[in-house]
Amino acid sequence: MVGFSVNFIPVLQATNDELKAAYRRLCMLYHPDKHRDPELKTQAEQLFNLVHEAYEVLSDPQARAIYDIYGKRGLDVDGWEVVERKRTPAEIREEYERLQAEREERRLQQRTNPKGTISVGIDATDLFDRYDEDYEDVAGGGVPHVEINRMHISQSIEAPLTTKDTAILSGSLSTHNGNGGGTINLALRRVTSAKGWGEIELGAGDTHGPLFGMKIFRNLTSRSFVTAQCGLQFSSRGVRPGVTTVLARHLDKNTMGYLQWRWGIQSSMNTSIVRDTKSSHFTFAVQLGIPHTFMMMSYQYKFQDDDQTKIKGSVKSGFFGTVVEYGAERKISRHSVLGATVSVGVPQGVSLKIKLNRASQTYFFPIHLTDELLPKNSHFDVGCSMQTMLWEEAPHVLLMQESVRRIIEAEESRMGLIILNAWYGKFVTDNSRRHERAKVIDVTVPLQCLVKDSKLILTEATKVIMVNNTPFCYAQVIKAMNVAGTNLKLLLFFSLCFFFSFPHLKIFIRS
């Protein structure tokens, strides 16, 4: 093979007047079909292609201006095809420098492959799960209390050591209700062959202790692969081993099947089918494990538009309850994708999840809206309000106020149990029965008086409350929280049962 100069103008001897004539003459001179000798034919073909490339450049004013300033290397920069055709040499120079900077940035991104995630959990349940009457006498009580109850930050970066070896440095920080921790990991990955690679990981954290792990990847066939991972987590309670194995296979051009087995802290067996096409994405998964057993199905539709809009929905049901999610996402800029998802579940409640993907960074904002699917009835019947007022003004309740104040101070000092609301009686929440009179009283003070050492102690004696000579047949909800701001809510369900006209009080606690 013979090397040739890529200085287009001397090759063509081209000026604006002679360009076409020179192109025709050189094409006839170097056309490969005019030579029978294989070596001469190869050289002629190279020269013919060079002449054709030179003609395309010099006949295009935009490309010729780029060539006059930067030469052949300027034409090799990606992005000129989207540049406005009529540019001055100064504008072309600025555009070239910008494209060169973007090219170098892409090279750096490909080498380091930085990835990051920032998650901020927001508790906005006070917007929906609250009684307006409780805040009437409190300064500023009319403003709902919205707080950040958890945060998570993680970052990873790769550093190529050789053509086969890569170092991966990652770290994370998490906090939840005032308690937090962090970890830092270092992994070394080596490509052993065209079919697989291996990885060794070392980690340390302030809550979990040192970590040692190994991971391998191997292509079994052209349509299947397997990954195996094992780790040892050291802590004050001893060593906790863990093993995870994943077997995957291409079922067809657009469908993958996965089989995962996990043993250790959370043992499980999971199988899933994922189908991804140009217009849709479908996932079906079933897991049997301890403590999580569930079945999940999700579907995503992809619109064929410039914004890459997608709508999605999923259903997940298991021993923990049922969760239904629906949402959408779209591209809002060249490197940014914004998505929002509404999650409705039992007993999780309702949440809004907002996610922003910016290049390789992810920003996630889960907002917890309510603990219950049905909003609380904030305004009771007029009779309910009157009964509550009469009960609160009763002499025995007034005498308890001082004792309750001392109990609350003691519980605050030990971060114990404080009862925010306790309603006892018959609630009318069904619109078809609104004509019935609600019979509810506020028993927050008496129940707080029964709290001792952060425990609500109820004796075996009969609890009978007569209002208008009528015993209540069932009660409602007590809300409690940890005063340390942990926003721990306990739902205490009161059930009043009748046995031969002797009602007894039973308590069911769910955290």
C-alpha positions in Angstrom: 0.0 0.0 0.0 1.4 3.4 -1.0 0.8 6.5 1.2 -0.5 9.6 -0.4 -0.6 13.2 0.8 -4.0 14.5 1.8 -3.3 18.1 0.8 -6.3 18.3 -1.5 -5.5 21.5 -3.4 -2.1 20.4 -4.7 -3.6 17.0 -5.7 -6.3 18.6 -7.8 -4.3 21.8 -8.7 -7.8 23.2 -8.0 -9.0 26.7 -8.3 -12.6 27.8 -8.5 -12.4 28.0 -12.3 -10.6 24.7 -12.8 -12.2 22.5 -10.2 -14.6 20.6 -12.3 -12.2 20.2 -15.3 -9.5 19.0 -13.0 -11.8 16.5 -11.3 -12.9 15.0 -14.6 -9.3 14.8 -15.9 -8.0 13.1 -12.7 -10.9 10.7 -12.6 -10.2 9.5 -16.1 -6.5 9.2 -15.3 -6.8 7.3 -12.0 -10.0 5.2 -12.7 -9.3 1.6 -11.5 -10.9 0.0 -14.6 -8.1 1.3 -16.8 -5.5 -0.8 -15.2 -5.2 -4.6 -15.3 -2.1 -5.1 -13.1 -3.4 -5.8 -9.5 -0.9 -3.6 -7.8 -1.4 -0.7 -10.2 -5.2 -1.2 -9.9 -5.0 -0.9 -6.1 -2.9 2.3 -6.2 -5.3 3.8 -8.8 -8.3 3.0 -6.6 -6.7 4.8 -3.7 -5.9 7.8 -5.8 -9.4 7.8 -7.3 -11.0 7.8 -3.9 -8.7 10.6 -2.7 -9.6 12.7 -5.8 -13.3 12.1 -5.2 -13.0 13.1 -1.5 -11.1 16.3 -2.4 -13.7 17.3 -4.9 -16.5 16.9 -2.4 -14.6 19.1 0.1 -13.5 21.8 -2.3 -16.9 22.1 -4.0 -18.6 22.7 -0.7 -17.9 26.3 0.5 -18.5 25.4 4.2 -16.2 22.3 4.0 -13.6 24.3 2.0 -13.5 27.1 4.6 -13.0 24.5 7.3 -10.2 22.9 5.3 -8.5 26.2 4.6 -8.3 26.9 8.3 -7.7 23.6 10.0 -6.8 21.2 7.1 -7.9 17.6 7.0 -8.1 17.2 10.8 -10.7 19.9 11.0 -13.0 17.8 8.7 -12.8 14.8 11.0 -14.5 16.5 14.0 -18.0 15.4 14.6 -20.8 18.0 14.6 -20.1 20.0 11.4 -23.2 18.5 9.8 -25.5 20.5 12.2 -23.6 23.8 11.8 -25.2 26.6 9.9 -24.0 26.6 6.3 -23.1 30.3 6.0 -20.3 31.1 8.5 -17.4 33.4 8.5 -13.9 32.1 9.1 -13.9 33.5 12.7 -17.3 31.7 13.4 -16.0 28.5 11.9 -12.9 28.7 14.2 -15.1 29.2 17.3 -17.3 26.3 16.3 -14.3 24.1 15.7 -12.9 24.9 19.2 -16.3 24.2 20.7 -16.6 20.8 19.0 -13.0 19.9 19.9 -13.8 20.7 23.6 -16.9 18.5 23.5 -15.0 15.7 21.8 -12.3 15.8 24.6 -15.0 15.8 27.2 -16.7 12.8 25.7 -13.3 11.0 25.7 -12.8 11.8 29.4 -16.4 10.7 30.2 -15.8 7.4 28.4 -12.6 6.8 30.3 -13.8 7.7 33.8 -17.5 6.8 33.4 -18.6 8.9 36.5 -22.0 8.0 37.9 -23.9 9.6 40.8 -27.2 9.5 42.6 -28.7 12.0 45.0 -32.0 11.0 46.7 -34.0 13.3 49.0 -37.0 11.8 50.8 -39.7 14.2 51.8 -42.5 13.6 54.3 -45.5 15.7 53.3 -48.1 13.6 55.1 -49.1 16.6 57.2 -50.7 18.1 54.1 -53.4 15.4 54.2 -53.2 13.2 57.3 -54.1 15.7 60.0 -57.0 17.1 62.0 -57.4 20.9 61.5 -58.9 21.2 65.0 -55.7 20.2 66.6 -53.9 23.2 65.3 -56.4 26.0 66.0 -54.8 26.9 69.4 -51.2 26.5 68.3 -49.2 29.5 67.0 -48.4 28.8 63.3 -50.4 25.6 63.6 -52.3 26.4 60.4 -49.2 25.8 58.3 -48.6 22.1 57.4 -45.3 20.7 58.5 -43.2 19.3 55.6 -39.8 17.8 56.4 -36.9 15.9 54.8 -36.7 12.6 56.6 -34.0 10.9 54.6 -31.1 11.6 52.2 -28.8 9.4 50.1 -25.7 10.4 48.0 -23.6 7.9 46.0 -20.8 8.4 43.5 -18.5 6.2 41.5 -15.7 6.7 39.1 -13.5 4.4 36.9 -9.8 4.7 36.4 -8.3 2.6 33.5 -5.0 1.2 34.6 -4.1 -0.8 31.6 -6.0 -2.1 28.5 -7.4 -4.9 30.7 -7.4 -3.6 34.2 -9.7 -0.9 35.6 -10.0 0.5 39.2 -13.5 1.5 40.4 -13.8 3.9 43.4 -17.3 4.4 44.9 -18.8 5.8 48.0 -22.1 6.6 49.6 -23.6 8.5 52.4 -27.1 8.0 53.9 -29.2 9.5 56.6 -32.6 8.6 57.9 -34.5 10.4 60.7 -31.3 11.8 62.1 -29.3 8.5 61.9 -26.8 8.1 59.2 -23.8 6.2 57.9 -21.5 5.8 54.9 -19.4 3.4 53.0 -16.4 3.5 50.6 -15.5 0.8 48.2 -12.6 0.0 45.9 -12.9 -2.6 43.1 -10.3 -3.9 40.7 -11.7 -5.4 37.5 -9.7 -7.4 34.9 -10.8 -8.5 31.5 -9.7 -12.2 31.4 -10.8 -12.9 27.8 -13.2 -11.9 25.2 -15.9 -13.9 27.0 -15.5 -12.7 30.6 -14.0 -10.6 33.4 -13.4 -10.8 37.1 -13.6 -8.3 39.9 -12.4 -8.0 43.5 -14.0 -5.5 45.9 -12.9 -4.1 49.2 -15.1 -1.9 51.3 -15.4 -0.2 54.7 -18.3 1.6 56.5 -19.0 3.1 59.9 -22.2 1.0 60.4 -21.6 -2.3 58.5 -17.8 -2.8 59.0 -15.3 -4.1 56.4 -16.5 -5.9 53.3 -14.7 -8.3 50.9 -16.3 -9.5 47.7 -15.6 -11.2 44.4 -17.6 -11.1 41.1 -17.2 -12.9 37.8 -18.9 -12.5 34.4 -18.8 -15.2 31.7 -20.5 -15.5 28.3 -21.6 -19.1 28.1 -22.8 -18.9 24.5 -23.6 -16.2 22.1 -27.1 -16.0 23.6 -26.5 -16.6 27.3 -24.3 -15.4 30.1 -23.9 -15.9 33.9 -22.7 -13.7 36.7 -21.7 -14.9 40.2 -21.0 -12.7 43.2 -20.0 -13.6 46.8 -19.1 -11.4 49.7 -18.2 -11.4 53.4 -19.6 -8.6 55.6 -17.8 -8.2 58.9 -19.6 -6.6 61.8 -19.7 -6.7 65.6 -22.2 -9.5 65.4 -19.8 -11.7 63.3 -19.3 -12.5 59.7 -22.3 -12.5 57.3 -21.7 -14.3 54.0 -23.8 -13.7 50.9 -23.9 -15.3 47.4 -25.8 -14.0 44.3 -25.9 -15.8 41.0 -27.7 -14.6 37.8 -28.3 -16.7 34.7 -29.5 -14.8 31.6 -30.5 -15.9 28.1 -31.8 -14.2 24.9 -35.2 -15.8 24.2 -35.5 -13.8 21.0 -34.3 -10.6 19.4 -36.1 -8.4 21.9 -36.7 -10.6 24.9 -34.4 -11.6 27.8 -35.0 -14.2 30.5 -33.3 -14.0 33.9 -33.0 -16.5 36.8 -31.5 -15.2 40.0 -30.6 -17.1 43.2 -29.6 -15.2 46.3 -28.4 -16.7 49.6 -27.4 -14.9 52.8 -29.1 -12.0 54.5 -32.2 -12.0 52.3 -32.4 -15.3 50.6 -34.6 -15.5 47.5 -35.2 -17.1 44.1 -36.3 -14.7 41.4 -37.2 -15.2 37.7 -38.1 -12.4 35.3 -38.8 -11.8 31.6 -37.9 -8.5 30.0 -39.0 -7.5 26.5 -37.8 -4.3 25.0 -38.8 -3.0 21.6 -38.6 0.3 19.9 -42.1 1.3 21.1 -42.5 -0.6 24.4 -40.8 -2.2 27.4 -42.4 -5.0 29.4 -41.3 -6.8 32.6 -42.7 -9.7 34.5 -41.1 -11.0 37.6 -41.8 -13.5 40.4 -39.8 -13.8 43.6 -40.0 -16.4 46.4 -37.9 -15.4 49.4 -37.4 -14.4 53.0 -38.7 -11.9 53.9 -39.9 -10.6 50.5 -42.2 -12.7 48.2 -44.0 -10.9 45.4 -45.2 -10.8 41.8 -44.6 -7.8 39.7 -45.6 -6.7 36.2 -44.8 -3.4 34.5 -45.4 -1.9 31.0 -43.9 1.1 29.4 -45.0 2.7 26.1 -42.5 4.8 24.1 -43.8 7.6 21.9 -41.9 8.2 18.7 -41.4 11.9 19.1 -38.4 14.2 19.6 -39.0 14.5 23.3 -38.8 10.7 23.8 -41.9 10.7 25.9 -42.7 7.5 27.8 -45.7 6.5 29.9 -45.5 3.5 32.3 -47.5 1.6 34.8 -46.8 -1.3 37.2 -48.4 -3.6 39.7 -46.5 -5.3 42.5 -48.2 -7.6 45.0 -46.8 -9.8 47.8 -46.7 -10.5 51.5 -45.9 -6.8 52.2 -49.1 -5.6 50.4 -49.9 -4.3 47.0 -48.4 -1.3 45.2 -49.7 0.3 42.0 -47.6 2.8 40.1 -48.1 5.0 37.1 -46.1 7.8 35.6 -44.4 9.4 32.6 -41.1 10.8 31.6 -39.8 13.0 28.8 -36.6 14.6 27.5 -36.5 18.2 28.5 -33.0 19.1 27.1 -30.1 17.5 25.3 -28.8 15.7 28.4 -31.8 15.8 30.8 -34.8 13.5 31.3 -37.5 14.4 33.8 -40.0 11.8 35.1 -42.8 11.6 37.7 -44.5 8.6 39.2 -47.4 8.2 41.5 -47.3 5.2 43.9 -50.4 4.0 45.6 -50.1 1.0 47.9 -51.4 -0.8 51.0 -50.1 -0.2 53.7 -47.5 2.2 52.2 -50.0 4.9 51.3 -49.6 7.4 48.5 -46.3 8.8 47.3 -45.1 11.0 44.4 -41.6 10.2 43.0 -39.8 12.8 40.9 -36.6 11.8 39.1 -34.3 13.9 37.0 -31.5 12.3 34.9 -28.8 14.7 33.9 -26.1 12.9 31.8 -24.8 10.3 34.2 -26.2 11.9 37.4 -29.6 11.0 38.9 -31.6 13.2 41.2 -34.5 11.4 43.0 -37.2 13.0 45.2 -39.7 10.6 46.7 -42.5 12.6 48.4 -44.7 10.7 50.9 -48.1 12.3 50.7 -50.3 10.2 52.9 -50.3 6.9 54.9 -53.8 6.0 53.9 -55.5 5.6 50.6 -58.7 7.4 51.9 -58.2 10.9 53.4 -59.2 11.4 56.9 -62.6 13.1 57.6 -61.4 16.4 59.1 -64.9 17.7 60.0 -67.2 15.6 62.1 -70.8 16.0 62.8 -71.9 18.9 65.0 -72.9 16.5 67.7 -69.4 15.1 67.7 -67.9 18.5 68.4 -70.3 19.2 71.3 -69.7 15.8 72.9 -65.9 16.4 72.6 -66.2 19.8 74.2 -68.3 18.5 77.1 -65.9 15.6 77.7 -62.8 17.9 77.7 -64.4 20.2 80.2 -65.3 17.3 82.6 -63.7 17.8 86.0 -61.8 14.5 86.0 -60.2 15.4 82.7 -59.2 18.9 83.9 -57.6 17.3 87.0 -55.4 15.1 84.8 -53.9 18.0 82.9 -51.0 18.6 85.4 -50.1 14.9 85.5 -50.2 14.7 81.7 -47.9 17.7 81.5 -45.3 16.0 83.7 -45.6 12.7 81.8 -45.0 14.5 78.5 -41.9 16.2 79.8 -40.6 12.8 81.0 -41.3 11.2 77.7 -39.6 14.0 75.8 -36.4 13.6 77.8 -36.2 9.9 77.0 -37.6 10.2 73.4 -40.6 8.2 74.4 -44.2 7.9 73.4 -46.5 11.0 73.1 -50.1 10.5 72.1 -51.1 13.3 69.7 -54.7 12.4 69.1 -57.0 9.8 70.6 -60.6 9.7 69.4 -63.1 7.2 70.9 -66.5 6.5 69.7 -68.6 5.9 66.6 -67.5 7.7 63.5 -69.8 8.3 60.5 -67.6 8.4 57.4 -70.0 6.9 54.9 -71.8 9.6 52.9 -74.9 7.5 52.7 -75.1 7.5 56.5 -74.4 11.2 57.1 -77.8 11.6 58.7 -76.7 9.5 61.6 -75.2 11.3 64.5 -71.5 10.8 65.2 -70.6 9.9 68.8 -67.0 10.7 69.4 -65.0 12.1 72.3 -61.4 13.1 72.7 -59.6 10.7 75.1 -56.0 12.0 74.4 -55.5 13.2 78.0 -56.7 10.1 79.8 -54.7 7.8 77.5 -51.5 9.9 77.9 -52.0 9.7 81.6 -51.8 5.9 81.3 -48.4 6.1 79.6 -45.5 4.9 81.8 -41.9 4.3 80.7 -42.8 4.9 77.0 -45.6 2.2 77.2 -49.3 2.6 77.0 -50.6 0.4 79.9 -54.3 -0.6 79.9 -55.6 -2.8 82.7 -57.9 -5.7 82.3 -60.8 -3.8 83.8 -63.8 -3.0 81.8 -63.7 0.4 80.0 -67.2 1.7 79.7 -68.0 5.3 78.6 -71.6 6.3 78.6 -72.6 9.4 76.6 -76.3 10.2 76.6 -76.8 6.7 78.2 -75.4 5.1 75.0 -72.2 2.9 74.9 -69.9 3.4 71.9 -69.5 0.3 69.8 -66.2 1.1 68.2 -63.5 3.7 68.1 -61.0 5.3 65.8 -57.3 6.0 65.5 -54.6 7.1 67.9 -51.6 8.8 66.3 -48.3 8.7 68.1 -44.9 9.8 67.2 -41.4 9.7 68.6 -40.5 13.2 69.9 -37.0 13.0 68.5 -38.4 13.9 65.2 -38.2 10.4 63.8 -41.7 10.8 62.6 -42.5 7.2 63.7 -46.2 6.8 63.6 -48.1 4.1 65.4 -51.7 3.3 64.5 -53.5 2.0 67.6 -56.9 0.5 66.5 -59.4 0.3 69.3 -62.2 -2.3 69.1 -65.0 -2.4 71.6 -66.7 -5.8 71.9 -69.8 -6.6 73.7 -70.2 -9.8 75.8 -73.5 -9.9 77.7 -73.6 -6.1 77.9 -70.0 -5.9 79.4 -67.8 -4.0 76.8 -64.1 -4.6 76.9 -61.3 -2.7 75.2 -58.9 -4.4 72.9 -55.8 -2.8 71.3 -54.1 -3.8 68.1 -50.7 -2.2 67.4 -49.2 -1.8 64.0 -45.9 0.0 63.5 
